[in-house]
Amino acid sequence: MFLFGKMLINILFISLTFCFMEFVAWFTHKYVMHGFLWYLHKDHHQGHDGFFEKNDSFFLIFAIPSIYFYITGFAAHDFRLYIGIGISLYGLAYFFVHDIIIHQRFKLLRNWDNKYIIGIRRAHKIHHKHLAKEEGENFGMLLVPFRYFIKNKKQII
């Protein structure tokens, strides 16, 4: 019974961290990427040459806390390991949704007929209509306003 309870707590740490990361990503996107680190994010909105963008460096920025939690949590055999796993899983989800489904940087899974996927693609397209760092909207990734899930005559995608 003790092992089952510990496993549930570890899963809870992973799940809560994953959910919290959506808000960390929103905050970072709005106030850091569209703020003082715009020079790294700018090419994501205004175009670039080649496959990689300066914006890809945010992958490393977000990986650092995850690595820290993995190392310290593994060494101490405590909850920090599961926080690191939650951050990593969110990073994987972000990569899958943002780079593969939305921006289609890899020619996979291109024809979705799913209301959720269509909604997040609509919200992200509206986010990218703003080429400057000001006046942005829809800074979240997995949670976007409900209006983007409603089908209307003026398709955004």
N, C-alpha and C positions, 0 to 999 in steps of 0.2 A: 504493500500500500504506500509506503514512504517513497519508493522509487517512482510510482505512478504520479504521486503528488508533485514530486520534484520535476518530473517530465512536463507536467501541465504548467507549472510555474515557468519553466524554461520556454515553452511554447508561447506563453503569455508575454514574456519579455520580447521574444522575436516579433510577435504580432503587434504589440503596442509600439515597438520601435519602428516597424514598417509603416504603421499608420502615422506616427509622429513625423516621419521623414517626408510625408506629403506636405506637411505644413512647413517644415524646414526648407524643402525645395521651393515652395511658393514664396516664402520670405526671402530666400537667397536670390531667387529669380527676379523678384520685384525690386529689392533694395540693394542688392550687390551686383547682379549681372546687368541690371538696368540702372545701376548707380555707379559707384567708383571703379568697378571692373568692367565697364561697358566696352573698353578697348579689347577685351578678350571675347566678349559676346557679340560685338558689332557685326562680325563677318557672318554670323548665323542668320542675321536679319537682312544684311545687304549683299550677300554673295561673297564668293571666294573662288580661288583657283585650286584645283586639285581635290583629292578625296577628303583630306583632313582640314579641320577648321581650328582657329585659335580657341574657339568655344569648347573644343574637345578637352582642353586642359582642365575644365571643371570636373571631369571624371577623376582626375588625380586629386583635386582639391577635396572631393567628397570621399575618396578612398582613404585618405590619411586618417580620419577619425575611426573608420571601420578597422583599419589595420591596427591602430592603437588599441581598440577594444578587443580585437582578436588576441593580440600578444599579451596584454595585461590580464585579460580574462582567462586565457588558457594557462598562464603561469600561476595564477592564484586559484584556479578552479572555481570561478565564481560567475555571477550574472553578466559580467562585462562581455564574456564570450558571446552570449546570446544577443546582446545589443549589437555587437559587431556583425553577427549573422543577419539580424534584422536590417541593418544598414546595407549590407551586401545584397540582400534579396530585393530591397527597394531599388538599389542601383541597377540590378539585373532587369527588374520590371521597367524602370525608366528607360534603359537602353532598348529593350524590346518594344515598348510603346512608342517612344519618341523617335528613335533612329530607324527602326524597321517598319513599324506600322504607319506612323505619321509622315516622316520625311522620306521613307523608302530608300534609305542609303544603300540597302541591299535589296536586290530584286526578288524579295520573298513575300509571300502573303499579301498580295497587292489587291485582291478583289474581296473585300469584306462586305458582308450583308448583315451586319450586326448593329443594332441601334446604339449600343454603348460606344463601339469603335467609331461609328459615323459621327456621334456627338462629340467625342474628344477630338476628332480630326477637324470638325467645324470650328470648335473653340480655338484650336491651335492656328487654324488658317486666319481667323480674325486677329489673333495675337500677332501674327506675322504681317498683317496689312500695315502695321506701323513700322516704318523703317528706322525711325529715330528712337532714342531711349525713353523719350517722354511720351505721354499719352497712351501707354500700353494698357492692355487688358488681358484677362484670362492667363494668369501666371501659374496656375496649377497644372498638374499633369494628369493625375488619375481622377481628381474631383473637379468638375467644371460645372458652371451654372446649368440648371435644368433646361433652359430655353434652347440649348443646342441639341437636345435629344428629341425635340418636337419637329416632326416633318412638316415642311411648308412648301409653298409653290416656288419660292426663291431659294433653290438649293445653293448652299455655300460651297460645297465641294465640287 
